Amino acid sequence: MDEFERLYAAPPMRVDGHHHMHLCANVFHGKLLPANIIVRRNFSFRAGEKGHLNRLYRRWQDRKLAKRQRITDFLFSLQPIEEPGRLERIFDLACRFRVEMETHAVNPDEYRFLIGGDLMRRKGSLTIARGYVLS
């Protein structure tokens, strides 16, 4: 944090921890990140996508995280792109909630989806933010 402030003359507004390291017990329970900073929540899953205890723990951790940091309502990975109805469900949620979609453009399938026009065709009337916005 100190080095970021030295380089940019301001504290970071958002931390996107690689491999979600900000959710590791020592960082999470040690409150090592500044209060009110934007961080990434746990991935969001529907019933059946992960075990019940896994989803329960993630929900508990997200509630605790939201008391100190700013988070979106949902976080999804772009993959699996071709699962029937999945993206449509995510886009429907995005019409009513703050949804973050994690992508890895280094992955050829994701790159083609993002650049080739599939995203724009499938999103319907949904507006996609031009930058990271969390109001």
PyMOL commands that place a pseudoatom at each C-alpha (Angstrom):
pseudoatom trace, name=CA, resn=MET, resi=1, chain=A, elem=C, hetatm=0, pos=[0.000, 0.000, 0.000]
pseudoatom trace, name=CA, resn=ASP, resi=2, chain=A, elem=C, hetatm=0, pos=[2.816, 2.356, 0.875]
pseudoatom trace, name=CA, resn=GLU, resi=3, chain=A, elem=C, hetatm=0, pos=[4.548, 1.732, -2.445]
pseudoatom trace, name=CA, resn=PHE, resi=4, chain=A, elem=C, hetatm=0, pos=[1.311, 2.325, -4.368]
pseudoatom trace, name=CA, resn=GLU, resi=5, chain=A, elem=C, hetatm=0, pos=[0.818, 5.647, -2.582]
pseudoatom trace, name=CA, resn=ARG, resi=6, chain=A, elem=C, hetatm=0, pos=[4.439, 6.603, -3.218]
pseudoatom trace, name=CA, resn=LEU, resi=7, chain=A, elem=C, hetatm=0, pos=[4.129, 5.872, -6.940]
pseudoatom trace, name=CA, resn=TYR, resi=8, chain=A, elem=C, hetatm=0, pos=[0.669, 7.354, -7.539]
pseudoatom trace, name=CA, resn=ALA, resi=9, chain=A, elem=C, hetatm=0, pos=[0.500, 9.976, -4.779]
pseudoatom trace, name=CA, resn=ALA, resi=10, chain=A, elem=C, hetatm=0, pos=[-2.852, 8.617, -3.644]
pseudoatom trace, name=CA, resn=PRO, resi=11, chain=A, elem=C, hetatm=0, pos=[-4.154, 5.507, -1.898]
pseudoatom trace, name=CA, resn=PRO, resi=12, chain=A, elem=C, hetatm=0, pos=[-5.693, 2.771, -4.067]
pseudoatom trace, name=CA, resn=MET, resi=13, chain=A, elem=C, hetatm=0, pos=[-9.452, 2.873, -4.479]
pseudoatom trace, name=CA, resn=ARG, resi=14, chain=A, elem=C, hetatm=0, pos=[-9.730, -0.811, -5.404]
pseudoatom trace, name=CA, resn=VAL, resi=15, chain=A, elem=C, hetatm=0, pos=[-7.739, -3.945, -4.679]
pseudoatom trace, name=CA, resn=ASP, resi=16, chain=A, elem=C, hetatm=0, pos=[-8.111, -6.879, -7.044]
pseudoatom trace, name=CA, resn=GLY, resi=17, chain=A, elem=C, hetatm=0, pos=[-6.125, -9.500, -5.178]
pseudoatom trace, name=CA, resn=HIS, resi=18, chain=A, elem=C, hetatm=0, pos=[-4.487, -12.061, -7.443]
pseudoatom trace, name=CA, resn=HIS, resi=19, chain=A, elem=C, hetatm=0, pos=[-6.161, -15.433, -6.841]
pseudoatom trace, name=CA, resn=HIS, resi=20, chain=A, elem=C, hetatm=0, pos=[-8.395, -13.586, -4.354]
pseudoatom trace, name=CA, resn=MET, resi=21, chain=A, elem=C, hetatm=0, pos=[-5.580, -13.426, -1.775]
pseudoatom trace, name=CA, resn=HIS, resi=22, chain=A, elem=C, hetatm=0, pos=[-7.476, -10.730, 0.144]
pseudoatom trace, name=CA, resn=LEU, resi=23, chain=A, elem=C, hetatm=0, pos=[-9.891, -13.502, 1.205]
pseudoatom trace, name=CA, resn=CYS, resi=24, chain=A, elem=C, hetatm=0, pos=[-7.138, -15.596, 2.835]
pseudoatom trace, name=CA, resn=ALA, resi=25, chain=A, elem=C, hetatm=0, pos=[-7.584, -15.922, 6.587]
pseudoatom trace, name=CA, resn=ASN, resi=26, chain=A, elem=C, hetatm=0, pos=[-4.520, -13.864, 7.567]
pseudoatom trace, name=CA, resn=VAL, resi=27, chain=A, elem=C, hetatm=0, pos=[-5.497, -10.924, 5.350]
pseudoatom trace, name=CA, resn=PHE, resi=28, chain=A, elem=C, hetatm=0, pos=[-9.242, -11.179, 5.951]
pseudoatom trace, name=CA, resn=HIS, resi=29, chain=A, elem=C, hetatm=0, pos=[-9.179, -11.617, 9.741]
pseudoatom trace, name=CA, resn=GLY, resi=30, chain=A, elem=C, hetatm=0, pos=[-6.136, -9.386, 10.183]
pseudoatom trace, name=CA, resn=LYS, resi=31, chain=A, elem=C, hetatm=0, pos=[-8.010, -6.522, 8.489]
pseudoatom trace, name=CA, resn=LEU, resi=32, chain=A, elem=C, hetatm=0, pos=[-4.883, -5.784, 6.474]
pseudoatom trace, name=CA, resn=LEU, resi=33, chain=A, elem=C, hetatm=0, pos=[-6.726, -3.811, 3.798]
pseudoatom trace, name=CA, resn=PRO, resi=34, chain=A, elem=C, hetatm=0, pos=[-7.968, -0.274, 4.456]
pseudoatom trace, name=CA, resn=ALA, resi=35, chain=A, elem=C, hetatm=0, pos=[-11.625, 0.163, 5.361]
pseudoatom trace, name=CA, resn=ASN, resi=36, chain=A, elem=C, hetatm=0, pos=[-14.013, 1.255, 2.590]
pseudoatom trace, name=CA, resn=ILE, resi=37, chain=A, elem=C, hetatm=0, pos=[-11.710, 0.150, -0.221]
pseudoatom trace, name=CA, resn=ILE, resi=38, chain=A, elem=C, hetatm=0, pos=[-13.351, -1.757, -3.085]
pseudoatom trace, name=CA, resn=VAL, resi=39, chain=A, elem=C, hetatm=0, pos=[-12.418, -5.449, -3.099]
pseudoatom trace, name=CA, resn=ARG, resi=40, chain=A, elem=C, hetatm=0, pos=[-13.607, -8.482, -4.970]
pseudoatom trace, name=CA, resn=ARG, resi=41, chain=A, elem=C, hetatm=0, pos=[-16.147, -10.669, -3.184]
pseudoatom trace, name=CA, resn=ASN, resi=42, chain=A, elem=C, hetatm=0, pos=[-16.281, -14.460, -3.384]
pseudoatom trace, name=CA, resn=PHE, resi=43, chain=A, elem=C, hetatm=0, pos=[-17.564, -16.012, -6.581]
pseudoatom trace, name=CA, resn=SER, resi=44, chain=A, elem=C, hetatm=0, pos=[-21.337, -16.359, -6.666]
pseudoatom trace, name=CA, resn=PHE, resi=45, chain=A, elem=C, hetatm=0, pos=[-22.821, -19.801, -7.201]
pseudoatom trace, name=CA, resn=ARG, resi=46, chain=A, elem=C, hetatm=0, pos=[-26.333, -21.160, -7.478]
pseudoatom trace, name=CA, resn=ALA, resi=47, chain=A, elem=C, hetatm=0, pos=[-27.513, -24.094, -5.414]
pseudoatom trace, name=CA, resn=GLY, resi=48, chain=A, elem=C, hetatm=0, pos=[-25.923, -27.261, -6.750]
pseudoatom trace, name=CA, resn=GLU, resi=49, chain=A, elem=C, hetatm=0, pos=[-22.895, -25.551, -8.316]
pseudoatom trace, name=CA, resn=LYS, resi=50, chain=A, elem=C, hetatm=0, pos=[-20.870, -25.909, -5.093]
pseudoatom trace, name=CA, resn=GLY, resi=51, chain=A, elem=C, hetatm=0, pos=[-21.523, -27.765, -1.881]
pseudoatom trace, name=CA, resn=HIS, resi=52, chain=A, elem=C, hetatm=0, pos=[-23.902, -26.306, 0.686]
pseudoatom trace, name=CA, resn=LEU, resi=53, chain=A, elem=C, hetatm=0, pos=[-21.179, -25.668, 3.295]
pseudoatom trace, name=CA, resn=ASN, resi=54, chain=A, elem=C, hetatm=0, pos=[-18.947, -24.038, 0.676]
pseudoatom trace, name=CA, resn=ARG, resi=55, chain=A, elem=C, hetatm=0, pos=[-21.730, -21.602, -0.319]
pseudoatom trace, name=CA, resn=LEU, resi=56, chain=A, elem=C, hetatm=0, pos=[-22.621, -20.974, 3.339]
pseudoatom trace, name=CA, resn=TYR, resi=57, chain=A, elem=C, hetatm=0, pos=[-19.004, -20.090, 4.194]
pseudoatom trace, name=CA, resn=ARG, resi=58, chain=A, elem=C, hetatm=0, pos=[-18.715, -17.785, 1.170]
pseudoatom trace, name=CA, resn=ARG, resi=59, chain=A, elem=C, hetatm=0, pos=[-21.962, -16.024, 2.116]
pseudoatom trace, name=CA, resn=TRP, resi=60, chain=A, elem=C, hetatm=0, pos=[-20.748, -15.559, 5.719]
pseudoatom trace, name=CA, resn=GLN, resi=61, chain=A, elem=C, hetatm=0, pos=[-17.381, -14.239, 4.524]
pseudoatom trace, name=CA, resn=ASP, resi=62, chain=A, elem=C, hetatm=0, pos=[-19.017, -11.839, 2.042]
pseudoatom trace, name=CA, resn=ARG, resi=63, chain=A, elem=C, hetatm=0, pos=[-21.304, -10.449, 4.768]
pseudoatom trace, name=CA, resn=LYS, resi=64, chain=A, elem=C, hetatm=0, pos=[-18.286, -9.822, 7.002]
pseudoatom trace, name=CA, resn=LEU, resi=65, chain=A, elem=C, hetatm=0, pos=[-16.345, -8.355, 4.081]
pseudoatom trace, name=CA, resn=ALA, resi=66, chain=A, elem=C, hetatm=0, pos=[-19.199, -5.972, 3.205]
pseudoatom trace, name=CA, resn=LYS, resi=67, chain=A, elem=C, hetatm=0, pos=[-19.131, -4.504, 6.722]
pseudoatom trace, name=CA, resn=ARG, resi=68, chain=A, elem=C, hetatm=0, pos=[-15.610, -3.190, 6.192]
pseudoatom trace, name=CA, resn=GLN, resi=69, chain=A, elem=C, hetatm=0, pos=[-15.046, -3.042, 2.418]
pseudoatom trace, name=CA, resn=ARG, resi=70, chain=A, elem=C, hetatm=0, pos=[-17.123, -2.153, -0.620]
pseudoatom trace, name=CA, resn=ILE, resi=71, chain=A, elem=C, hetatm=0, pos=[-18.155, -5.097, -2.799]
pseudoatom trace, name=CA, resn=THR, resi=72, chain=A, elem=C, hetatm=0, pos=[-20.495, -5.875, -5.671]
pseudoatom trace, name=CA, resn=ASP, resi=73, chain=A, elem=C, hetatm=0, pos=[-23.651, -7.889, -5.161]
pseudoatom trace, name=CA, resn=PHE, resi=74, chain=A, elem=C, hetatm=0, pos=[-22.414, -10.779, -7.312]
pseudoatom trace, name=CA, resn=LEU, resi=75, chain=A, elem=C, hetatm=0, pos=[-19.181, -11.990, -8.905]
pseudoatom trace, name=CA, resn=PHE, resi=76, chain=A, elem=C, hetatm=0, pos=[-19.122, -14.522, -11.719]
pseudoatom trace, name=CA, resn=SER, resi=77, chain=A, elem=C, hetatm=0, pos=[-16.452, -16.002, -13.917]
pseudoatom trace, name=CA, resn=LEU, resi=78, chain=A, elem=C, hetatm=0, pos=[-17.152, -15.693, -17.626]
pseudoatom trace, name=CA, resn=GLN, resi=79, chain=A, elem=C, hetatm=0, pos=[-16.469, -19.431, -18.006]
pseudoatom trace, name=CA, resn=PRO, resi=80, chain=A, elem=C, hetatm=0, pos=[-18.287, -21.669, -18.777]
pseudoatom trace, name=CA, resn=ILE, resi=81, chain=A, elem=C, hetatm=0, pos=[-19.442, -19.488, -21.658]
pseudoatom trace, name=CA, resn=GLU, resi=82, chain=A, elem=C, hetatm=0, pos=[-21.547, -22.100, -23.458]
pseudoatom trace, name=CA, resn=GLU, resi=83, chain=A, elem=C, hetatm=0, pos=[-23.538, -23.463, -20.504]
pseudoatom trace, name=CA, resn=PRO, resi=84, chain=A, elem=C, hetatm=0, pos=[-27.175, -23.076, -21.636]
pseudoatom trace, name=CA, resn=GLY, resi=85, chain=A, elem=C, hetatm=0, pos=[-28.921, -20.101, -20.021]
pseudoatom trace, name=CA, resn=ARG, resi=86, chain=A, elem=C, hetatm=0, pos=[-26.052, -19.228, -17.666]
pseudoatom trace, name=CA, resn=LEU, resi=87, chain=A, elem=C, hetatm=0, pos=[-25.042, -15.890, -19.175]
pseudoatom trace, name=CA, resn=GLU, resi=88, chain=A, elem=C, hetatm=0, pos=[-28.670, -14.904, -19.615]
pseudoatom trace, name=CA, resn=ARG, resi=89, chain=A, elem=C, hetatm=0, pos=[-29.265, -15.498, -15.873]
pseudoatom trace, name=CA, resn=ILE, resi=90, chain=A, elem=C, hetatm=0, pos=[-26.189, -13.403, -15.045]
pseudoatom trace, name=CA, resn=PHE, resi=91, chain=A, elem=C, hetatm=0, pos=[-27.281, -10.613, -17.408]
pseudoatom trace, name=CA, resn=ASP, resi=92, chain=A, elem=C, hetatm=0, pos=[-30.750, -10.669, -15.816]
pseudoatom trace, name=CA, resn=LEU, resi=93, chain=A, elem=C, hetatm=0, pos=[-29.179, -10.220, -12.375]
pseudoatom trace, name=CA, resn=ALA, resi=94, chain=A, elem=C, hetatm=0, pos=[-27.058, -7.362, -13.748]
pseudoatom trace, name=CA, resn=CYS, resi=95, chain=A, elem=C, hetatm=0, pos=[-30.242, -5.473, -14.638]
pseudoatom trace, name=CA, resn=ARG, resi=96, chain=A, elem=C, hetatm=0, pos=[-31.151, -5.372, -10.929]
pseudoatom trace, name=CA, resn=PHE, resi=97, chain=A, elem=C, hetatm=0, pos=[-27.876, -5.693, -9.024]
pseudoatom trace, name=CA, resn=ARG, resi=98, chain=A, elem=C, hetatm=0, pos=[-24.195, -4.730, -9.175]
pseudoatom trace, name=CA, resn=VAL, resi=99, chain=A, elem=C, hetatm=0, pos=[-22.542, -7.647, -10.970]
pseudoatom trace, name=CA, resn=GLU, resi=100, chain=A, elem=C, hetatm=0, pos=[-18.846, -8.104, -11.707]
pseudoatom trace, name=CA, resn=MET, resi=101, chain=A, elem=C, hetatm=0, pos=[-17.756, -10.546, -14.397]
pseudoatom trace, name=CA, resn=GLU, resi=102, chain=A, elem=C, hetatm=0, pos=[-14.207, -11.897, -14.135]
pseudoatom trace, name=CA, resn=THR, resi=103, chain=A, elem=C, hetatm=0, pos=[-12.558, -12.626, -17.466]
pseudoatom trace, name=CA, resn=HIS, resi=104, chain=A, elem=C, hetatm=0, pos=[-9.151, -13.772, -18.571]
pseudoatom trace, name=CA, resn=ALA, resi=105, chain=A, elem=C, hetatm=0, pos=[-8.633, -12.462, -22.091]
pseudoatom trace, name=CA, resn=VAL, resi=106, chain=A, elem=C, hetatm=0, pos=[-5.465, -14.574, -22.343]
pseudoatom trace, name=CA, resn=ASN, resi=107, chain=A, elem=C, hetatm=0, pos=[-7.831, -17.556, -22.622]
pseudoatom trace, name=CA, resn=PRO, resi=108, chain=A, elem=C, hetatm=0, pos=[-8.577, -17.907, -26.377]
pseudoatom trace, name=CA, resn=ASP, resi=109, chain=A, elem=C, hetatm=0, pos=[-12.272, -18.781, -25.865]
pseudoatom trace, name=CA, resn=GLU, resi=110, chain=A, elem=C, hetatm=0, pos=[-12.846, -15.770, -23.625]
pseudoatom trace, name=CA, resn=TYR, resi=111, chain=A, elem=C, hetatm=0, pos=[-10.890, -13.480, -25.931]
pseudoatom trace, name=CA, resn=ARG, resi=112, chain=A, elem=C, hetatm=0, pos=[-12.998, -14.539, -28.945]
pseudoatom trace, name=CA, resn=PHE, resi=113, chain=A, elem=C, hetatm=0, pos=[-16.194, -14.080, -26.928]
pseudoatom trace, name=CA, resn=LEU, resi=114, chain=A, elem=C, hetatm=0, pos=[-15.204, -10.583, -25.788]
pseudoatom trace, name=CA, resn=ILE, resi=115, chain=A, elem=C, hetatm=0, pos=[-13.687, -9.318, -29.034]
pseudoatom trace, name=CA, resn=GLY, resi=116, chain=A, elem=C, hetatm=0, pos=[-15.678, -11.251, -31.621]
pseudoatom trace, name=CA, resn=GLY, resi=117, chain=A, elem=C, hetatm=0, pos=[-19.029, -9.643, -30.825]
pseudoatom trace, name=CA, resn=ASP, resi=118, chain=A, elem=C, hetatm=0, pos=[-20.700, -12.534, -28.980]
pseudoatom trace, name=CA, resn=LEU, resi=119, chain=A, elem=C, hetatm=0, pos=[-20.871, -10.545, -25.753]
pseudoatom trace, name=CA, resn=MET, resi=120, chain=A, elem=C, hetatm=0, pos=[-22.548, -7.601, -27.443]
pseudoatom trace, name=CA, resn=ARG, resi=121, chain=A, elem=C, hetatm=0, pos=[-25.051, -9.861, -29.248]
pseudoatom trace, name=CA, resn=ARG, resi=122, chain=A, elem=C, hetatm=0, pos=[-25.994, -11.808, -26.123]
pseudoatom trace, name=CA, resn=LYS, resi=123, chain=A, elem=C, hetatm=0, pos=[-26.185, -8.964, -23.599]
pseudoatom trace, name=CA, resn=GLY, resi=124, chain=A, elem=C, hetatm=0, pos=[-29.420, -7.591, -25.054]
pseudoatom trace, name=CA, resn=SER, resi=125, chain=A, elem=C, hetatm=0, pos=[-30.262, -4.127, -23.751]
pseudoatom trace, name=CA, resn=LEU, resi=126, chain=A, elem=C, hetatm=0, pos=[-27.937, -4.459, -20.751]
pseudoatom trace, name=CA, resn=THR, resi=127, chain=A, elem=C, hetatm=0, pos=[-25.479, -1.571, -20.418]
pseudoatom trace, name=CA, resn=ILE, resi=128, chain=A, elem=C, hetatm=0, pos=[-21.909, -2.638, -19.693]
pseudoatom trace, name=CA, resn=ALA, resi=129, chain=A, elem=C, hetatm=0, pos=[-19.815, -0.169, -17.701]
pseudoatom trace, name=CA, resn=ARG, resi=130, chain=A, elem=C, hetatm=0, pos=[-16.859, 1.300, -19.588]
pseudoatom trace, name=CA, resn=GLY, resi=131, chain=A, elem=C, hetatm=0, pos=[-14.745, 1.091, -16.449]
pseudoatom trace, name=CA, resn=TYR, resi=132, chain=A, elem=C, hetatm=0, pos=[-15.039, -0.240, -12.933]
pseudoatom trace, name=CA, resn=VAL, resi=133, chain=A, elem=C, hetatm=0, pos=[-18.041, 1.447, -11.339]
pseudoatom trace, name=CA, resn=LEU, resi=134, chain=A, elem=C, hetatm=0, pos=[-19.326, 0.770, -7.841]
pseudoatom trace, name=CA, resn=SER, resi=135, chain=A, elem=C, hetatm=0, pos=[-21.799, 3.363, -6.624]
for i in range(1, 135): cmd.bond("trace and resi %d" % i, "trace and resi %d" % (i + 1))
show_as sticks, trace
zoom trace
